[in-house]
Amino acid sequence: MDMKSLYAEILNEHNLNPTHKGVMENPSMQLRGVNPSCGDNIYLQLKIEDGKITDGVFNGSGCAVSQASVDMMLDDVIGKTIEEACELSSLFMNMIKGNADEASLEKLDEAAALQNIAHMPARVKCAVLGWHTMEEMLKSGADGVVSAKGENQHENCATTENM
């Protein structure tokens, strides 16, 4: 199986059988993310204990890329500190911009399957929606709605630029 087929299989698996889709009782933080250009609409919930993301879920609807990306993101950030989650987000954004090395791709684990999204501009906002929503949530600590542009950033996510 070539790498392109493997990446497509990973994306399909996370879209059709997401591990983290659901609703959490008593989340520490929650935020809705919207990508109006594609109709993606996610509701992200995180449980934070002692500066560490101990659990996370999402709900909502959208294209395969947005749904798979947020599921892969949660695989990556659960068990990590807020700072580590923001570092992963920065790595992901750099990958989407086409600026990722092999070490970064390894840290992103299955989320690296979205590497070729950089060549599909119409899908970039779909892929980054969950990551931008998480960043905004960690920065603000407040409930609400964030657009796919993700204009605000967590102080530890300073390398992320607007998409």
N, CA, C and O of each residue as an XYZ file, in Angstrom:
652
protein
N       0.856     -1.178      0.000
C       0.000      0.000      0.000
C       0.902      1.242      0.000
O       1.800      1.364      0.834
N       0.656      2.158     -0.939
C       1.466      3.371     -0.978
C       1.002      4.355      0.087
O      -0.070      4.190      0.669
N       1.812      5.378      0.341
C       1.531      6.335      1.423
C       0.232      7.106      1.179
O      -0.511      7.372      2.124
N      -0.046      7.464     -0.057
C      -1.263      8.209     -0.363
C      -2.503      7.392     -0.002
O      -3.466      7.925      0.550
N      -2.473      6.103     -0.316
C      -3.596      5.217      0.017
C      -3.721      5.032      1.523
O      -4.828      4.995      2.062
N      -2.583      4.917      2.197
C      -2.592      4.779      3.652
C      -3.196      6.017      4.301
O      -4.017      5.905      5.212
N      -2.793      7.203      3.835
C      -3.334      8.452      4.389
C      -4.837      8.551      4.144
O      -5.580      8.986      5.024
N      -5.287      8.153      2.960
C      -6.719      8.185      2.667
C      -7.478      7.230      3.582
O      -8.582      7.540      4.031
N      -6.890      6.073      3.856
C      -7.515      5.099      4.747
C      -7.615      5.642      6.181
O      -8.635      5.459      6.845
N      -6.560      6.303      6.649
C      -6.563      6.892      7.994
C      -7.644      7.970      8.086
O      -8.396      8.014      9.060
N      -7.720      8.832      7.081
C      -8.731      9.889      7.064
C     -10.129      9.289      7.090
O     -10.981      9.732      7.861
N     -10.372      8.283      6.251
C     -11.676      7.622      6.213
C     -12.032      6.982      7.543
O     -13.169      7.094      8.002
N     -11.074      6.316      8.162
C     -11.338      5.641      9.438
C     -11.744      6.643     10.518
O     -12.689      6.400     11.268
N     -11.034      7.761     10.598
C     -11.370      8.773     11.618
C     -12.692      9.461     11.315
O     -13.394      9.882     12.234
N     -13.040      9.580     10.038
C     -14.308     10.191      9.682
C     -15.476      9.250      9.954
O     -16.479      9.662     10.536
N     -15.358      8.003      9.542
C     -16.468      7.052      9.675
C     -16.611      6.478     11.080
O     -17.721      6.164     11.510
N     -15.490      6.337     11.803
C     -15.506      5.754     13.148
C     -14.713      6.621     14.125
O     -13.690      6.186     14.654
N     -15.183      7.842     14.363
C     -14.424      8.722     15.251
C     -14.408      8.211     16.689
O     -15.434      7.798     17.230
N     -13.244      8.247     17.285
C     -13.062      7.790     18.665
C     -13.616      8.784     19.675
O     -14.087      8.404     20.747
N     -13.552     10.056     19.319
C     -13.832     11.104     20.302
C     -15.116     11.879     20.036
O     -15.282     12.981     20.558
N     -16.021     11.336     19.242
C     -17.272     12.040     18.971
C     -18.256     11.717     20.090
O     -18.493     10.552     20.412
N     -18.821     12.766     20.673
C     -19.768     12.573     21.757
C     -19.992     13.870     22.517
O     -19.612     14.948     22.061
N     -20.605     13.749     23.661
C     -20.881     14.885     24.529
C     -20.343     14.557     25.913
O     -20.554     13.459     26.427
N     -19.650     15.512     26.509
C     -19.033     15.330     27.823
C     -19.876     16.035     28.892
O     -20.351     17.153     28.694
N     -20.045     15.361     30.014
C     -20.684     16.012     31.151
C     -19.634     16.811     31.903
O     -18.541     16.305     32.157
N     -19.937     18.022     32.255
C     -19.072     18.896     33.045
C     -17.672     19.104     32.452
O     -16.675     18.852     33.130
N     -17.586     19.561     31.198
C     -16.264     19.854     30.641
C     -15.659     21.076     31.326
O     -16.386     21.935     31.827
N     -14.348     21.152     31.349
C     -13.666     22.332     31.876
C     -13.794     23.500     30.912
O     -13.922     24.652     31.327
N     -13.759     23.190     29.618
C     -13.852     24.203     28.569
C     -14.649     23.646     27.409
O     -14.627     22.445     27.141
N     -15.350     24.530     26.726
C     -16.077     24.128     25.533
C     -16.174     25.319     24.596
O     -16.270     26.467     25.030
N     -16.148     25.024     23.306
C     -16.216     26.094     22.319
C     -16.734     25.528     21.012
O     -16.394     24.412     20.619
N     -17.556     26.308     20.352
C     -18.083     25.935     19.042
C     -17.183     26.524     17.966
O     -16.798     27.691     18.044
N     -16.849     25.724     16.969
C     -16.061     26.185     15.828
C     -16.874     26.047     14.559
O     -17.544     25.037     14.346
N     -16.812     27.084     13.704
C     -17.617     27.116     12.497
C     -16.748     27.457     11.297
O     -15.920     28.366     11.359
N     -16.935     26.736     10.219
C     -16.305     27.034      8.937
C     -17.443     27.235      7.931
O     -17.892     26.273      7.308
N     -17.913     28.476      7.768
C     -19.065     28.707      6.902
C     -18.810     28.381      5.428
O     -19.759     28.115      4.690
N     -17.555     28.394      4.987
C     -17.280     28.132      3.575
C     -17.560     26.687      3.188
O     -17.800     26.396      2.016
N     -17.532     25.777      4.161
C     -17.788     24.361      3.865
C     -18.995     23.827      4.634
O     -19.479     22.732      4.348
N     -19.477     24.593      5.601
C     -20.595     24.137      6.416
C     -20.188     23.308      7.617
O     -21.025     22.672      8.256
N     -18.879     23.317      7.927
C     -18.397     22.572      9.088
C     -18.825     23.290     10.360
O     -18.755     24.516     10.454
N     -19.268     22.510     11.331
C     -19.756     23.048     12.587
C     -19.393     22.033     13.679
O     -19.988     20.958     13.758
N     -18.413     22.385     14.517
C     -18.021     21.459     15.587
C     -18.221     22.126     16.936
O     -18.197     23.350     17.065
N     -18.414     21.299     17.911
C     -18.553     21.724     19.292
C     -17.516     20.916     20.063
O     -17.681     19.713     20.269
N     -16.447     21.587     20.487
C     -15.312     20.925     21.130
C     -15.397     21.100     22.637
O     -15.643     22.203     23.125
N     -15.195     20.015     23.375
C     -15.214     20.044     24.834
C     -13.942     19.381     25.357
O     -13.557     18.303     24.905
N     -13.299     20.045     26.317
C     -12.081     19.508     26.928
C     -12.228     19.464     28.439
O     -12.879     20.317     29.043
N     -11.617     18.465     29.030
C     -11.482     18.367     30.493
C     -10.016     18.642     30.788
O      -9.132     17.937     30.300
N      -9.761     19.675     31.591
C      -8.403     20.082     31.948
C      -8.238     19.892     33.461
O      -9.039     20.398     34.247
N      -7.202     19.162     33.856
C      -6.897     18.971     35.276
C      -5.414     19.208     35.490
O      -4.579     18.561     34.858
N      -5.085     20.133     36.376
C      -3.689     20.456     36.696
C      -2.867     20.785     35.446
O      -1.727     20.344     35.305
N      -3.467     21.567     34.543
C      -2.756     22.000     33.350
C      -2.609     20.950     32.270
O      -1.888     21.158     31.294
N      -3.288     19.819     32.433
C      -3.190     18.722     31.467
C      -4.575     18.424     30.892
O      -5.573     18.434     31.612
N      -4.622     18.159     29.591
C      -5.877     17.776     28.935
C      -6.094     16.293     29.228
O      -5.377     15.437     28.709
N      -7.077     16.003     30.054
C      -7.311     14.616     30.464
C      -8.378     13.923     29.630
O      -8.450     12.694     29.612
N      -9.211     14.705     28.937
C     -10.239     14.113     28.086
C     -10.703     15.172     27.096
O     -10.544     16.371     27.326
N     -11.273     14.714     25.999
C     -11.792     15.631     24.996
C     -12.764     14.919     24.083
O     -12.581     13.747     23.755
N     -13.801     15.633     23.674
C     -14.782     15.118     22.730
C     -15.204     16.248     21.797
O     -14.984     17.427     22.076
N     -15.812     15.855     20.688
C     -16.399     16.832     19.786
C     -17.737     16.307     19.311
O     -17.998     15.104     19.335
N     -18.564     17.214     18.884
C     -19.835     16.877     18.295
C     -20.069     17.861     17.167
O     -19.386     18.882     17.086
N     -21.006     17.577     16.313
C     -21.300     18.471     15.214
C     -21.274     17.737     13.893
O     -21.288     16.507     13.840
N     -21.234     18.523     12.822
C     -21.260     17.941     11.489
C     -20.315     18.705     10.577
O     -19.921     19.835     10.863
N     -19.968     18.068      9.487
C     -19.093     18.710      8.524
C     -18.533     17.700      7.552
O     -18.907     16.528      7.547
N     -17.628     18.187      6.731
C     -17.019     17.314      5.728
C     -16.083     16.305      6.391
O     -15.739     16.430      7.566
N     -15.685     15.317      5.618
C     -14.813     14.252      6.128
C     -13.508     14.808      6.674
O     -13.008     14.324      7.689
N     -12.954     15.811      6.018
C     -11.667     16.368      6.457
C     -11.796     17.020      7.830
O     -10.957     16.784      8.700
N     -12.829     17.834      8.042
C     -12.971     18.517      9.341
C     -13.228     17.525     10.466
O     -12.671     17.660     11.556
N     -14.064     16.536     10.206
C     -14.407     15.564     11.247
C     -13.213     14.674     11.590
O     -12.945     14.419     12.764
N     -12.506     14.208     10.577
C     -11.336     13.359     10.819
C     -10.227     14.153     11.504
O      -9.558     13.638     12.399
N     -10.028     15.401     11.090
C      -8.953     16.213     11.648
C      -9.151     16.457     13.141
O      -8.205     16.328     13.918
N     -10.369     16.809     13.548
C     -10.600     17.072     14.978
C     -10.464     15.780     15.787
O      -9.994     15.814     16.924
N     -10.866     14.651     15.220
C     -10.716     13.381     15.920
C      -9.231     13.036     16.099
O      -8.817     12.599     17.173
N      -8.436     13.232     15.045
C      -6.992     12.980     15.133
C      -6.334     13.944     16.113
O      -5.430     13.564     16.857
N      -6.792     15.195     16.108
C      -6.249     16.188     17.031
C      -6.455     15.734     18.475
O      -5.536     15.807     19.291
N      -7.653     15.269     18.785
C      -7.922     14.816     20.149
C      -7.069     13.605     20.510
O      -6.616     13.490     21.649
N      -6.843     12.699     19.560
C      -5.909     11.590     19.804
C      -4.554     12.132     20.249
O      -3.926     11.599     21.164
N      -4.115     13.204     19.585
C      -2.791     13.768     19.854
C      -2.703     14.531     21.169
O      -1.682     14.454     21.852
N      -3.754     15.270     21.541
C      -3.624     16.196     22.681
C      -4.088     15.636     24.019
O      -3.672     16.139     25.062
N      -4.931     14.617     24.023
C      -5.365     14.053     25.307
C      -4.148     13.446     26.000
O      -3.415     12.649     25.416
N      -3.951     13.837     27.246
C      -2.790     13.387     28.012
C      -1.632     14.374     27.968
O      -0.625     14.189     28.651
N      -1.775     15.410     27.171
C      -0.711     16.413     27.039
C      -1.040     17.641     27.884
O      -2.197     17.898     28.215
N       0.008     18.393     28.223
C      -0.206     19.681     28.888
C      -0.749     20.676     27.870
O      -0.701     20.427     26.665
N      -1.256     21.785     28.349
C      -1.736     22.837     27.456
C      -0.605     23.301     26.546
O      -0.816     23.511     25.351
N       0.580     23.460     27.094
C       1.728     23.902     26.297
C       2.076     22.879     25.212
O       2.364     23.251     24.074
N       2.048     21.600     25.562
C       2.330     20.554     24.570
C       1.262     20.528     23.480
O       1.579     20.332     22.307
N      -0.010     20.726     23.863
C      -1.097     20.763     22.881
C      -0.906     21.935     21.924
O      -1.132     21.801     20.721
N      -0.491     23.076     22.453
C      -0.254     24.242     21.597
C       0.951     24.021     20.688
O       0.959     24.483     19.547
N       1.955     23.328     21.179
C       3.108     23.009     20.333
C       2.673     22.098     19.188
O       3.090     22.300     18.047
N       1.844     21.103     19.480
C       1.333     20.226     18.424
C       0.497     21.011     17.421
O       0.564     20.759     16.218
N      -0.284     21.955     17.914
C      -1.086     22.782     17.022
C      -0.191     23.594     16.092
O      -0.477     23.708     14.900
N       0.867     24.147     16.619
C       1.813     24.900     15.791
C       2.462     24.005     14.745
O       2.629     24.411     13.595
N       2.827     22.795     15.138
C       3.403     21.844     14.191
C       2.400     21.510     13.082
O       2.759     21.428     11.908
N       1.134     21.320     13.478
C       0.098     21.006     12.502
C      -0.071     22.156     11.511
O      -0.148     21.932     10.303
N      -0.129     23.380     12.020
C      -0.289     24.545     11.141
C       0.902     24.681     10.197
O       0.731     25.005      9.022
N       2.091     24.436     10.701
C       3.270     24.478      9.834
C       3.190     23.391      8.764
O       3.573     23.621      7.617
N       2.702     22.224      9.129
C       2.554     21.139      8.160
C       1.565     21.548      7.066
O       1.817     21.325      5.882
N       0.454     22.139      7.459
C      -0.561     22.553      6.491
C       0.006     23.607      5.539
O      -0.393     23.682      4.376
N       0.926     24.407      6.034
C       1.564     25.430      5.196
C       2.691     24.848      4.348
O       3.303     25.558      3.550
N       2.965     23.552      4.524
C       4.022     22.909      3.750
C       5.399     23.066      4.368
O       6.404     22.893      3.680
N       5.465     23.395      5.665
C       6.739     23.645      6.346
C       6.991     22.659      7.477
O       7.310     23.073      8.591
N       6.858     21.384      7.218
C       7.059     20.397      8.278
C       8.190     19.442      7.909
O       8.297     18.986      6.770
N       9.028     19.153      8.900
C      10.081     18.169      8.684
C       9.611     16.809      9.206
O       8.533     16.702      9.791
N      10.411     15.793      8.996
C      10.030     14.430      9.392
C       9.792     14.305     10.898
O       8.880     13.597     11.324
N      10.601     14.983     11.697
C      10.431     14.909     13.155
C       9.075     15.479     13.567
O       8.415     14.936     14.453
N       8.660     16.569     12.930
C       7.350     17.167     13.225
C       6.227     16.217     12.836
O       5.258     16.043     13.576
N       6.367     15.608     11.669
C       5.332     14.680     11.211
C       5.186     13.504     12.164
O       4.073     13.034     12.400
N       6.298     13.021     12.714
C       6.230     11.923     13.681
C       5.468     12.337     14.931
O       4.675     11.558     15.460
N       5.701     13.560     15.411
C       5.004     14.043     16.606
C       3.507     14.153     16.371
O       2.716     13.974     17.296
N       3.115     14.449     15.136
C       1.691     14.602     14.817
C       0.980     13.269     14.647
O      -0.248     13.226     14.568
N       1.736     12.186     14.591
C       1.174     10.848     14.476
C       0.213     10.780     13.281
O       0.593     11.182     12.181
N      -1.003     10.291     13.458
C      -1.928     10.114     12.339
C      -2.395     11.439     11.739
O      -2.830     11.463     10.587
N      -2.317     12.539     12.485
C      -2.705     13.841     11.934
C      -1.821     14.215     10.747
O      -2.209     15.040      9.920
N      -0.643     13.616     10.661
C       0.238     13.851      9.506
C      -0.394     13.339      8.215
O       0.069     13.682      7.127
N      -1.438     12.528      8.316
C      -2.144     12.050      7.128
C      -2.764     13.203      6.352
O      -3.102     13.046      5.179
N      -2.918     14.351      6.984
C      -3.515     15.515      6.330
C      -2.466     16.419      5.676
O      -2.783     17.533      5.259
N      -1.257     15.958      5.589
C      -0.156     16.755      5.039
C      -0.463     17.295      3.638
O      -0.126     18.441      3.343
N      -1.080     16.515      2.789
C      -1.342     16.946      1.416
C      -2.471     17.960      1.292
O      -2.711     18.480      0.203
N      -3.163     18.249      2.382
C      -4.203     19.277      2.366
C      -3.596     20.621      1.963
O      -4.297     21.480      1.428
N      -2.309     20.807      2.214
C      -1.624     22.039      1.822
C      -1.789     22.316      0.331
O      -1.732     23.471     -0.091
N      -1.991     21.276     -0.465
C      -2.139     21.423     -1.911
C      -3.598     21.575     -2.334
O      -3.898     21.642     -3.525
N      -4.503     21.631     -1.356
C      -5.935     21.774     -1.638
C      -6.481     22.957     -0.843
O      -7.086     22.760      0.210
N      -6.278     24.183     -1.329
C      -6.651     25.374     -0.561
C      -8.091     25.391     -0.050
O      -8.354     25.932      1.025
N      -9.013     24.816     -0.791
C     -10.411     24.811     -0.360
C     -10.621     23.959      0.889
O     -11.624     24.127      1.582
N      -9.703     23.055      1.186
C      -9.844     22.155      2.331
C      -9.018     22.564      3.542
O      -9.143     21.953      4.603
N      -8.186     23.576      3.408
C      -7.322     23.996      4.519
C      -8.154     24.408      5.734
O      -7.863     23.984      6.852
N      -9.183     25.227      5.528
C     -10.007     25.661      6.670
C     -10.720     24.490      7.328
O     -10.952     24.494      8.537
N     -11.063     23.497      6.535
C     -11.701     22.294      7.088
C     -10.728     21.578      8.025
O     -11.096     21.170      9.127
N      -9.491     21.433      7.573
C      -8.486     20.697      8.345
C      -8.079     21.416      9.611
O      -7.793     20.768     10.618
N      -8.045     22.747      9.589
C      -7.544     23.491     10.746
C      -8.642     23.901     11.728
O      -8.331     24.418     12.802
N      -9.905     23.689     11.396
C     -10.996     24.153     12.255
C     -10.874     23.650     13.696
O     -10.948     24.446     14.632
N     -10.692     22.364     13.882
C     -10.578     21.815     15.237
C      -9.375     22.371     15.980
O      -9.460     22.675     17.169
N      -8.253     22.505     15.277
C      -7.027     23.006     15.897
C      -7.189     24.471     16.297
O      -6.783     24.861     17.391
N      -7.784     25.292     15.412
C      -8.022     26.697     15.744
C      -9.007     26.823     16.908
O      -8.841     27.673     17.783
N     -10.019     25.978     16.909
C     -11.009     26.017     17.985
C     -10.341     25.684     19.316
O     -10.602     26.343     20.323
N      -9.487     24.670     19.326
C      -8.768     24.315     20.555
C      -7.880     25.470     21.016
O      -7.869     25.809     22.199
N      -7.142     26.072     20.093
C      -6.271     27.189     20.458
C      -7.058     28.330     21.073
O      -6.673     28.875     22.107
N      -8.163     28.688     20.434
C      -8.990     29.782     20.936
C      -9.532     29.446     22.324
O      -9.558     30.298     23.212
N      -9.956     28.221     22.498
C     -10.484     27.785     23.784
C      -9.420     27.890     24.872
O      -9.684     28.407     25.957
N      -8.229     27.403     24.580
C      -7.157     27.430     25.573
C      -6.714     28.858     25.875
O      -6.310     29.162     26.997
N      -6.788     29.727     24.880
C      -6.404     31.125     25.071
C      -7.425     31.867     25.925
O      -7.072     32.565     26.876
N      -8.695     31.704     25.567
C      -9.733     32.501     26.213
C     -10.316     31.849     27.458
O     -10.719     32.535     28.397
N     -10.359     30.529     27.459
C     -10.973     29.827     28.572
C     -12.475     30.032     28.647
O     -13.108     29.679     29.642
N     -13.051     30.609     27.581
C     -14.474     30.945     27.605
C     -15.244     30.131     26.586
O     -14.681     29.621     25.617
N     -16.550     30.017     26.822
C     -17.435     29.373     25.868
C     -17.742     30.360     24.755
O     -17.604     31.570     24.937
N     -18.156     29.850     23.607
C     -18.549     30.731     22.522
C     -18.383     30.094     21.166
O     -18.470     28.875     21.019
N     -18.141     30.939     20.167
C     -18.010     30.513     18.781
C     -16.717     31.071     18.222
O     -16.377     32.225     18.483
N     -16.006     30.285     17.471
C     -14.786     30.733     16.798
C     -14.919     30.401     15.313
O     -15.420     29.336     14.950
N     -14.471     31.312     14.463
C     -14.530     31.060     13.022
C     -13.340     30.212     12.598
O     -12.401     30.027     13.372
N     -13.375     29.704     11.391
C     -12.285     28.875     10.877
C     -10.997     29.665     10.738
O      -9.923     29.070     10.646
N     -11.075     30.987     10.721
C      -9.857     31.785     10.618
C      -9.018     31.681     11.876
O      -7.794     31.790     11.804
N      -9.642     31.473     13.029
C      -8.894     31.323     14.266
C      -7.992     32.512     14.542
O      -6.795     32.345     14.776
N      -8.556     33.712     14.517
C      -7.740     34.917     14.578
C      -7.001     35.101     15.893
O      -5.956     35.751     15.918
N      -7.504     34.558     16.965
C      -6.807     34.674     18.247
C      -6.026     33.407     18.521
O      -6.379     32.324     18.055
N      -4.957     33.560     19.286
C      -4.094     32.419     19.568
C      -3.766     32.361     21.048
O      -3.741     33.384     21.733
N      -3.518     31.164     21.528
C      -3.038     30.980     22.888
C      -1.628     31.541     22.953
O      -0.883     31.440     21.978
N      -1.247     32.129     24.074
C       0.071     32.748     24.180
C       1.190     31.758     23.876
O       2.260     32.166     23.424
N       0.967     30.475     24.113
C       1.989     29.475     23.823
C       1.900     28.937     22.404
O       2.674     28.057     22.027
N       0.972     29.452     21.615
C       0.803     29.029     20.224
C       1.224     30.159     19.297
O       0.623     30.357     18.241
N       2.243     30.892     19.685
C       2.627     32.116     18.985
C       3.102     31.889     17.562
O       3.106     32.840     16.782
N       3.502     30.690     17.180
C       3.986     30.485     15.824
C       2.861     30.239     14.839
O       3.109     30.162     13.636
N       1.640     30.115     15.313
C       0.512     29.891     14.435
C       0.079     31.219     13.827
O      -0.134     32.204     14.535
N      -0.047     31.228     12.507
C      -0.538     32.423     11.825
C      -1.938     32.151     11.316
O      -2.361     31.000     11.208
N      -2.653     33.221     11.004
C      -4.021     33.073     10.479
C      -4.013     32.311      9.178
O      -3.116     32.490      8.354
N      -4.982     31.480      8.988
C      -5.105     30.703      7.743
C      -6.097     31.406      6.851
O      -6.369     30.942      5.744
